[in-house]
Amino acid sequence: MFDYILSLGGTVFVPIIMILIGLIFRIPVLQAVKAGVTVGVGFVGMGLVIVMAIDSLNPPIKIMIERFGLNLHVLDVGAGPASGVGYATAIGAIIIPVIFLLNIGMLLTRLTKTMNVDIYNYWHFAITGTVTQLMTGSMIYGVLAAICHAALSLKMADWSARRVQSIVGLEGISIPQGYGSSSVPLFVLLDTLYDKIPFMKGRNIDASELQKRYGMVGDPVIIGVVLGLLFGLAAGEGFKGTATLMITVAAIMVLFPRMIRLIVEGLLPISDGARQFFQKHFHGREVYIGLDSAVTLGHPTTIAVGLLLIPIMLVFASILPGNKVLPLADLPVAPFFICMATVIHRGDLLRTLISGVIVMVTVLLIATQFAPYFTEMALKGGFSFAQDGAQISALSVGNMFGWSIAEIMSLGAIGVVVAVGLSATVVLILRKRELSE
């Protein structure tokens, strides 16, 4: 049953969930259908833009890899294959009901405000659980690791919800996605540090502010043209290749926000219905709809910094001590890795860029460390890209929550107690903080 649900894909599954949620919140049937399908249309459009980005950027990325002389033996296979690997494991087979029941339990006990409907992305929790199982040899420890990761993600979603709503322009949502939520603590810490640096304190220049100050120079189309030109020059493209990249990157800068607007348009009636429902039946209790971090990608800062990180990542991959991963499949979707930086830094370009470089360093190192386990998972799952003795990984498994939980639990029973205790403590501290606000 769960295989069938996952086979529907996000563009079908998410609209169905949205329609059901709309009906639960007493939205008229046709309005709920329109809202859900509009969300689906937005995801289809966003998927087309992502495919265009991958198809257009992969050739120059490969050329840049050759020009930089990168000779790294662990291949980045990307988030799509990684999700398949995650769900092809024993823990992946049970992860959906386990995490769904955890979410319901935390909602009923008021330990979270987020109802995570982004079920497809439960694969992040499956990866954490399976890596822990491989490290410890215990299925139970693996399931506990997945639960810890999911619980922390729900609380990070609660913690960052207000800023997410401000960036997206939609009330009543949050981001519990397994990778995006795990980056929140680092970005909050970095944001606090930036406030202590004189020239960065009180500073906030996002792409829209650039446009106000410098006119057309800050326009997303012009930013896209400049970034496309940089890609073309870095890859040594001729006029035709460079011009194509300039148009393509400009298209990405323009089309991503418009697709996100469609998703937000579809979510608006559901958000309003949810707010009225909880005000009427739960004395105004606040509950967020937990969505994929993709809904935050419409901000120009996220897109611009994400694209800038592509050549930066290739340079860092070649010089970073301990890194063995060759960034490839996940590089064109680099904006996903720093979308929560834009949220936490309120769209500031400089802060997001610095945080992006820092977080991508952690991604490379964790993806390298997880490579043997990920390769073993892929082999057991029968995936053909893990043959001939080669090691594989994915940038999207370079998850700080997953890494820290697995490392602590690898110490054995004491580590499991510590990891579960720390996760519970974080949940309770953040819950206490919410009550005091």
N, C-alpha and C positions, 0 to 999 in steps of 0.2 A: 504493500500500500504506500509506504513512504518512498520507495523507488519510483512509483508512478507519480506521486506528488512532485518529487524533485525533477522528474522528466518533463513536467509541464513548462519548466523554465520561469524565470522571474517575470517575463512579459505577460504570461497567462496566470501564474499562481498569485502574484501580487494583486492584480485587479480583482480576482475572485475573493481574496481575503478582504480587500477594501470594500467590496460590495457587501459582504457578510457583516463587516463591522458597521457599515452605514445602516444596514437593516436592524442590527442590534440596537443602534442608537436612535431608532425610530425615524430615520430619514425616509421620505417617500420612495417607493420602489424605483421608479424611473430616474429619480435624481441620484439614488445610490448607484444604479447601473451606469449612468453618465459619468459620475465621479470616478468610479472604479476603472471604467474603460479609458477615461481621460488620463488617469495615472498610467495605465498600460501604454497608451499612445506616447506619453512622455518617455517611458522607459524604452520603448521601441526606437524612438528618435535618438535617445541618448546612446543606445546600443549601436545604431548606425554611425553616429559620430565617433564612438570609440573604435569601431571596426575601421573607419576611414583613417583615424589617427594611427592605428597599428599598421595598416597597409602602407600608409604614406611615410611613416617614420622609421619602420623597421629597416628598409634598404639603406638609408643614410646612417642609421645606427650601426649596421654591419660594416659599412665602409669606415666609420669612425673607429670601430673596434680594430680593424686591420691597420689603420693609420697610427693608432696609439700603441700598436704592437701588443695588445692584450693576449696573454697566453694562460688563461685560467681554466681549470679542468672541470669545475662544477657548473653545469649549465642551469640557468634560470628558465624553467619551463612555463612559468606564469600562473596566474590565479585560477584560470579555468581548469587546467589539469590538476592543480593542487586541491581544488574542491572535490574533484572526482576521486583523488587518492584518499582524502579525508573520509569520504562517505563509504569507500570500499573496505574499511576496516571494521573490526568487531565493535569497537566503540562507536564508529560512525553509523552502524546499523541501528543503534539504540539511542543515539544522541538527541533526535527530535523529540520523542516523548519525554525523555529525562529532563531536558532543558525547558521544555514547555511547561511541565509540571512544576519545576523549580520556580519559573517566572510567576505562575499562578499563585504558588505558595507565598512568594515574597510580596506579591500584590495584596493578597488577603491579610497578611500580617503587617502591612504598611512598611515593609522594609525597602520597597521600591515604588516609584510612581510610573515606571515604564512598562508598557505591555509590548514586548518585542515581537512584531509581526514579520520581521525580516528573517524568516525561518531558513531560507536558502543559505544564509551566511552562518548558520550554526556549524558549518564545516570547520571554522576556525577553532571552535571548542573541541571538535573531534581530533584535529591535529594535535592540540595540546595534550589531550587525554591519551592519544596513541603513542606520542613520543614518550610520555611519562610511563606508559605501560612497557614500552621497549627498554627504557632505562632501568625500571624496577622489576620487571617480570610479573607485575601484578595488575590484573584487570580492574580490581577494586580501586587501587591507587589511581589508575588511569581515569576511571569515571569520576572520582573525587577531584582530580585535577581539572577535568572539563567543567565540573560544577563550580569550582572556585573561579575559573576564568569567566564563566557566564555571569556569576554573581557580581564580580568586580565590574564587568562590562555594564551591567544594569545600573550600578551605582555611579559609574563614570557618566553614563547617559543622563542620569538625574542631575548630576553635578554641573554638567555643561549645557543642560537643556536651554536655559535662558539665553545664552550666547548663540546657540544654534538657531533658536527661534528668531533672534535679532538679525543674524546673517541671512537666513533663508526668507525671512519676512512672513512667517507662518507660526501661529501659536499652537501649543498642544502637541509638539513633536519633540523627539530626542533621537540620539544616535547611539545605539548599543552594539553596533557592528563590531565583530571580534577584533579587527585590527585598529580601526579608527578610535575606538574607546580606550584601547590600551596605550595610545600615544598621549592621552589627555594629561596624566600626571607630569610627564616630562615637559610638555608645553606650558603647563601652569607654572612649574618650577622655573623654566627659562624666562617666562613673562615677568616673574617676580625679580629675577636677576637683571633683566633689561631695564626695569624701573629704577634700578640703582646706578645705571650708567648715565652720566650727565647728558650726553647728546641724544640718548634714546628715551630719556624720561619724559613722559607726557606727549610723546611724539606718536602720530598716527597718520601715515600717508598710504592710502590704498589707491587702487587704479582709478577710482572715480575722483579722488582728490587730485591725482595727477592731471586728470582731464580738466578739472576746474582751474588749476594753477597754470597749466601749460597748453590748454586748448587741445588741438588735434594730436599733439605729441602723446597725450595720455589716453587717446581713443583706443579701444580694444582692437580695432582693425589695424591701426598703425603699429600697435605693440606686436600683433601677430605677424605683420609684414617684416618687422625688424627681427623677431625671433626666427622666422623662416629663413631670412637672409643669413643669420648666424649659423643655422643648421647647414645651409647650403655651403657656406664657406668652410665650416669644420669638416664636412664630408668631401670637400673638393669637387662639388658638383659643377657642371657647366651652367650656361644660361638657362636652358630648358629645365634642368633639375632644380636649380635654385628658385626659378620663378614659380614652378609647381609647388615647392615647399612653402614659399611665401604666401601663395593663395590658400593652400591647405591649412597652414597654421592660423592664418587670419580667419578662415572658416570655422576652425575649432574654437577660437576665441569668441566668435559671434554665436555659433549654433549651440554650444553647451548651455549658456545661460537661457536661451530660448526654450530648450527642451526642459530645463529645470522649471521654468515658468509654467509649462504645461502640467508637470507633475504637481506643482504647488496649486495650480488652478483646480485640479481634481481633488486634492486633499482638503481644500478650504471648506466645502460643505460637510465633509466627514469630521473635520476638526471642530466646526461650529456645533454639529450634532452631538459630538462627544462631550463638549463643554456643557451644553444644555442638559444632557442626560445625567451627568455627574452632579450638576447643581440641583437637579430635581430629586434624584434617588439617593445620592450619597452626601447630601448637605454641603455641596460645593467642593467635594474632595477633588483634588487635581490628579489627573492621570494622563500620561503622555503616550502617544503612539510611537513606538520605536521603529525607525526606518533605516534603510541602507544609507551609508555615508555619501552615496551618489547624489542625494538631494542637496548636498552642500557645494557641489562642484560648479555651480553657476557663477560663483564669485570670480571676477577677473583676476584677483590676486592669486587665487588657487591655481587657475589655469596657467597664468604667466610664470609663476614660480615653479610649478610642476614641470613645465616645458624646459625652463632654464636648468632644472636639476638633471636633465638627461645627459648633456655633455659633462656636467660636474660629476655625476655618478660614475661615468666611464673613467674619468681621471682618477677619482678616489679608489675605484676598484683596482686600478693598476698599481697604486702606491700604498694602499692601506695594509699595514702589517697584519697577517693572520687571515686576510680575505682570500677565499679560493673560488668565489662565485663570479661567473661571468654574467653581468646583467644583460638581459635580452628581452624576453617575452613580457615582463612586467614594466619595462622602461617606458613605453609609450603611454602607460596609464599612471605615471608618477604622481599626477595631481591627487590620486586617492591616498597616497601616503602622507600628504601634508594638508589635507583638507581641514583637519581639526586644528592645525596650527593657525590657519586663517581665522577659524572660529575663536580660538583662545586669544589671539593677538589682535582681534577686531579688525582684520583685514590689512594690517600694516605690512607693507611689502618687504621692508628690510628685516623686521623681526621674523616674518614667515620664511624668508630665504635662509637666514642664519639657522633657524630651528630646523628647516628642511634638510640642510647639509648635515646637521648633528644627528637627526633621526635616521637619515639614510646610512650613516656610518654604523649605527646600531643594527639596522636592517641587514646590511651586508655581513656583519660578524655573526649575528644570530642565524641567518640563513646558511652560513658556512658551517656553524656548529651543528645545526639540525640536518645537514645534508646526508650523513650516513643513515640516520633514522628514516628520513623522508624517502631515500632510495629503497630501503628495505620495505617500507610501506607500499611503495609503488610496485615493487617486484611481487610481493605477496598478493597485491590486487590485480596482477596480470597486465600491468600497463607496459606497452611496448617501448616507450621512450626510456625505460630503465634497464636496457639490456646491454650485453657486451662489457660488463664490468664498469661502465661509466657511472659516476655519481651525478645525481640531479638534486635540485632544490628549487625554491621559488622565493623571490623577494617578499611575497605576501605572507610567507610563514615566518618572516623575521619579526616576530611579535614579542614585545617586552613582557607582557603578562604570561604568555605561553612559556617563554624561556625561563623566567624567574620561578614560576610554579614548578616546572619540570626539574630545574636544577635543585630546588629545595627538597622536593619529594624524592629525588634520586638518593638522598642521604638515608632513606629507609623510613621506618615507623616514626622516628623522632621528626624527620623532615616533613612527613605527612601531617603530623600534629601541628607543626609550626606553620606550614602553608595554609592549612584549614583555619588555624587560629588567627593568622594575619589577615586572611580574607574576611573572616567574620568580624574582626576588629575594625577593618576599613569600612565595611558595610554599616556597622553600628555607630561609628564615629560620624560618618557622613549623614546618617539618619538623625542623630542627635543634633547635628549642626542645622539640618533642615527645620527641625522642630523649634530651634532657638531663633530662627530668622523671622 
